[in-house]
Amino acid sequence: MSHSADQDARRTIHVCWLSSARYSQPLGSTSARKWQLLAGLPGYEIRVIGFATSSRARRFHEHVGFYLLPQLPLSLLRYLTFFVLAPLLLGWLAMRRRADIIVAQSPFEGAVGAWTKLLGRLIGRSPRLIIENHNNFEVDLFLQRNVPLPSLYRAIMMAFARFAFRHADAARVVSSTTAERSRAFAPQLPQVRFMTWSDTDVFRQTPRQMPVEQAVDIVYAGVLRPGKGVHHLLDAFARLDHAQARLQLVGAPANADYAAALHRQAQELGISQRVQFVGAVSQSRLAEYFAAARVMVLPSLSEGLPRVIVEAMMTGTPVIGTRISGIPDIIRDGENSLLIAPDDADDLLRALRQIYARDVTAMAAQARAFALDFFSPGKYAAGYQQLFETALRPPADSSAASAEPSQPGAIDSKSARE
């Protein structure tokens, strides 16, 4: 009998997600599709601990069960809320045999899962722990905003991460670089590798508004914060000799001071009439921006594996991305898109000029073909199926589940490839 068949014959496996993500009631369409897909995994029942979108705690069921903590106004209060209340909720679920597997969506949240696992041993109900690593967690927070007492903050974060990895049973990574960083903390920990969720149907199905070789607009998609390098994009765009081109900045102003500085920079460069600060939009609207663009630019200084690149490619739009983190896992320089050096407006300008000087039809076609092969909802579900099975294996068998993927986006496992 196979492992999964034996599991079904025994009992339902209870999986508890531990996340600081915010969830609305009802769920947004993209989030709803993700949880509906995962709720369909046979033999598993899922619960999610996260944050509500208001100051009121909530508990409801929509495809999976949600236990949402109140969303308080200050980040320090949110941290305190999470690290005080989440362990109580998780411990209660473990006591009731409702947490056989804990999925911590970052190493820091994983510290709560590790603590629950250790306490569970005292009563013979120790869940398996999965740590997810979506980005360069050691530096990303400090690129997003100014953090008081950064040395102390970093020391606490690293202590939490080391504690979590030490007690984990499996890791979920999204790129070659996040796999490498996870191995630096836990060299023997089995890994499964697949991209973060994207509701890709809308990007696959949105028709282009015009052939890519006729398009002139540039799109940036992502929140506005210093680590995204948007100031370099404004600098390069101001020097681009293409007067008809417009720059669409699509994304929420996550850092208000940085967003204000970008507005001032556009004014000072004399390009404010050709730069549109769009703000946050729905997935369907984002797909329309991509489908009208000649290129999507992501000049980030740090990333994990940015799904926005795959989403843009699915609309037949090539991408200019920095040669950092997981981006080279997706971009084949000069074939399906272009790579540039990070923190370098001159290299970005070179790539923009190349995009406008050449016929990008073939590049766009290769970008779309790669993206359609790289990610699908089926691959995403198969990734979690393999991840859960890896975490449930006895430790002596778990090492067989870790291997380098044969291509970007493949599961880091010798079995269950889709």
DAJONOR-V948506 format. One record per backbone hydrogen bond with DSSP energy under -1.0 kcal/mol. NH is the residue of the N-H (numbers start at 1). CO is the residue of the C=O. E is the energy in kcal/mol with one decimal. If there is no record, write none. Layout:
nh=NH co=CO e=E
nh=NH co=CO e=E
This chain:
nh=6 co=2 e=-2.7
nh=7 co=3 e=-2.2
nh=8 co=4 e=-2.3
nh=9 co=5 e=-1.9
nh=10 co=6 e=-1.4
nh=11 co=7 e=-1.7
nh=13 co=43 e=-2.9
nh=15 co=45 e=-3.1
nh=16 co=101 e=-3.1
nh=17 co=47 e=-3.3
nh=18 co=103 e=-3.2
nh=19 co=49 e=-2.6
nh=23 co=51 e=-2.6
nh=32 co=28 e=-2.9
nh=33 co=29 e=-2.0
nh=34 co=30 e=-1.7
nh=35 co=31 e=-2.3
nh=36 co=32 e=-2.3
nh=37 co=33 e=-2.1
nh=38 co=34 e=-2.2
nh=39 co=35 e=-2.3
nh=41 co=38 e=-1.6
nh=44 co=41 e=-1.3
nh=45 co=13 e=-2.5
nh=47 co=15 e=-2.5
nh=48 co=65 e=-2.8
nh=49 co=17 e=-3.0
nh=50 co=67 e=-1.7
nh=51 co=21 e=-2.7
nh=52 co=69 e=-3.1
nh=58 co=68 e=-1.8
nh=60 co=66 e=-1.5
nh=62 co=64 e=-2.4
nh=64 co=62 e=-1.7
nh=65 co=46 e=-2.0
nh=66 co=60 e=-3.3
nh=67 co=48 e=-3.0
nh=68 co=58 e=-3.4
nh=69 co=50 e=-3.2
nh=71 co=54 e=-3.2
nh=78 co=74 e=-2.1
nh=79 co=75 e=-2.5
nh=80 co=76 e=-2.3
nh=81 co=77 e=-2.7
nh=82 co=78 e=-2.7
nh=83 co=79 e=-2.8
nh=84 co=80 e=-1.3
nh=85 co=81 e=-2.8
nh=86 co=82 e=-1.8
nh=89 co=85 e=-2.5
nh=90 co=86 e=-2.9
nh=91 co=87 e=-2.7
nh=92 co=88 e=-2.2
nh=93 co=89 e=-2.2
nh=94 co=90 e=-2.5
nh=95 co=91 e=-2.5
nh=96 co=92 e=-1.5
nh=97 co=94 e=-1.7
nh=98 co=93 e=-3.5
nh=100 co=14 e=-1.8
nh=101 co=14 e=-2.1
nh=102 co=128 e=-3.2
nh=103 co=16 e=-2.6
nh=104 co=130 e=-2.9
nh=105 co=18 e=-2.3
nh=110 co=106 e=-1.7
nh=111 co=108 e=-1.0
nh=113 co=109 e=-1.3
nh=114 co=110 e=-2.8
nh=115 co=111 e=-2.1
nh=116 co=112 e=-2.2
nh=117 co=113 e=-2.2
nh=118 co=114 e=-2.3
nh=119 co=115 e=-2.2
nh=120 co=116 e=-2.4
nh=121 co=117 e=-1.1
nh=122 co=119 e=-1.2
nh=123 co=120 e=-1.2
nh=125 co=120 e=-2.9
nh=128 co=100 e=-2.9
nh=130 co=102 e=-3.1
nh=131 co=170 e=-2.2
nh=132 co=104 e=-2.5
nh=133 co=172 e=-2.7
nh=137 co=135 e=-1.9
nh=139 co=136 e=-1.8
nh=140 co=136 e=-2.5
nh=143 co=139 e=-1.0
nh=144 co=140 e=-1.4
nh=145 co=141 e=-1.5
nh=153 co=149 e=-2.6
nh=154 co=150 e=-2.8
nh=155 co=151 e=-2.1
nh=156 co=152 e=-2.2
nh=157 co=153 e=-2.5
nh=158 co=154 e=-2.7
nh=159 co=155 e=-1.9
nh=160 co=156 e=-2.3
nh=161 co=157 e=-2.5
nh=162 co=158 e=-2.7
nh=163 co=159 e=-2.2
nh=164 co=160 e=-2.4
nh=165 co=161 e=-2.8
nh=166 co=162 e=-2.0
nh=169 co=129 e=-3.5
nh=170 co=129 e=-1.2
nh=171 co=190 e=-2.3
nh=172 co=131 e=-2.5
nh=173 co=192 e=-2.1
nh=179 co=175 e=-1.9
nh=180 co=176 e=-1.9
nh=181 co=177 e=-2.4
nh=182 co=178 e=-2.1
nh=183 co=179 e=-2.1
nh=184 co=180 e=-1.5
nh=186 co=182 e=-2.4
nh=189 co=186 e=-1.4
nh=192 co=171 e=-2.1
nh=194 co=173 e=-1.9
nh=200 co=198 e=-2.0
nh=204 co=200 e=-2.7
nh=205 co=201 e=-2.2
nh=206 co=202 e=-1.1
nh=209 co=291 e=-1.5
nh=214 co=211 e=-1.8
nh=218 co=246 e=-3.0
nh=219 co=295 e=-2.1
nh=220 co=248 e=-2.9
nh=222 co=250 e=-2.7
nh=224 co=252 e=-2.8
nh=227 co=143 e=-1.0
nh=228 co=225 e=-2.1
nh=229 co=226 e=-1.8
nh=233 co=229 e=-1.1
nh=234 co=230 e=-2.2
nh=235 co=231 e=-1.9
nh=236 co=232 e=-2.5
nh=237 co=233 e=-2.8
nh=238 co=234 e=-2.1
nh=240 co=237 e=-1.1
nh=242 co=240 e=-2.0
nh=245 co=242 e=-1.8
nh=247 co=274 e=-2.8
nh=248 co=218 e=-2.9
nh=249 co=276 e=-3.1
nh=250 co=220 e=-3.0
nh=254 co=252 e=-2.0
nh=255 co=224 e=-2.1
nh=259 co=255 e=-2.6
nh=260 co=256 e=-2.3
nh=261 co=257 e=-2.0
nh=262 co=258 e=-2.1
nh=263 co=259 e=-1.9
nh=264 co=260 e=-2.1
nh=265 co=261 e=-2.4
nh=266 co=262 e=-2.5
nh=267 co=263 e=-1.9
nh=268 co=264 e=-2.7
nh=269 co=265 e=-2.1
nh=271 co=266 e=-2.2
nh=274 co=271 e=-1.9
nh=276 co=247 e=-2.8
nh=278 co=249 e=-2.2
nh=278 co=276 e=-1.1
nh=286 co=282 e=-2.5
nh=287 co=283 e=-2.4
nh=288 co=284 e=-1.4
nh=289 co=285 e=-1.9
nh=290 co=286 e=-2.5
nh=291 co=287 e=-2.4
nh=293 co=290 e=-1.6
nh=294 co=217 e=-2.9
nh=295 co=217 e=-1.1
nh=296 co=318 e=-2.1
nh=297 co=219 e=-2.7
nh=298 co=320 e=-2.9
nh=301 co=227 e=-3.2
nh=309 co=306 e=-1.4
nh=311 co=307 e=-2.5
nh=312 co=308 e=-2.2
nh=313 co=309 e=-2.4
nh=314 co=310 e=-1.9
nh=315 co=312 e=-1.2
nh=316 co=313 e=-2.1
nh=317 co=312 e=-1.5
nh=320 co=296 e=-2.6
nh=321 co=338 e=-2.4
nh=322 co=298 e=-1.2
nh=323 co=340 e=-2.6
nh=324 co=322 e=-2.0
nh=326 co=304 e=-2.0
nh=327 co=324 e=-1.9
nh=329 co=326 e=-1.4
nh=330 co=327 e=-1.7
nh=331 co=327 e=-2.6
nh=334 co=337 e=-2.6
nh=335 co=332 e=-2.7
nh=336 co=332 e=-1.4
nh=337 co=332 e=-1.1
nh=338 co=319 e=-2.7
nh=340 co=321 e=-2.0
nh=348 co=344 e=-1.7
nh=349 co=345 e=-2.4
nh=350 co=346 e=-2.1
nh=351 co=347 e=-2.0
nh=352 co=348 e=-2.4
nh=353 co=349 e=-2.5
nh=354 co=350 e=-1.8
nh=355 co=351 e=-2.2
nh=356 co=352 e=-1.9
nh=357 co=353 e=-1.6
nh=358 co=354 e=-1.4
nh=364 co=360 e=-2.8
nh=365 co=361 e=-2.1
nh=366 co=362 e=-2.3
nh=367 co=363 e=-2.3
nh=368 co=364 e=-2.3
nh=369 co=365 e=-2.3
nh=370 co=366 e=-2.4
nh=371 co=367 e=-2.3
nh=372 co=368 e=-2.3
nh=373 co=369 e=-1.4
nh=374 co=370 e=-2.1
nh=375 co=371 e=-1.8
nh=380 co=376 e=-2.1
nh=381 co=377 e=-2.5
nh=382 co=378 e=-2.4
nh=383 co=379 e=-2.0
nh=384 co=380 e=-1.7
nh=385 co=381 e=-2.3
nh=386 co=382 e=-2.4
nh=387 co=383 e=-2.3
nh=388 co=384 e=-2.8
nh=389 co=385 e=-2.1
nh=390 co=386 e=-2.3
nh=391 co=387 e=-2.3
nh=392 co=388 e=-1.8
nh=397 co=394 e=-1.9
nh=398 co=394 e=-1.0
nh=400 co=397 e=-1.2
nh=401 co=398 e=-2.1
nh=402 co=399 e=-1.3
nh=410 co=407 e=-2.1
nh=413 co=411 e=-2.5
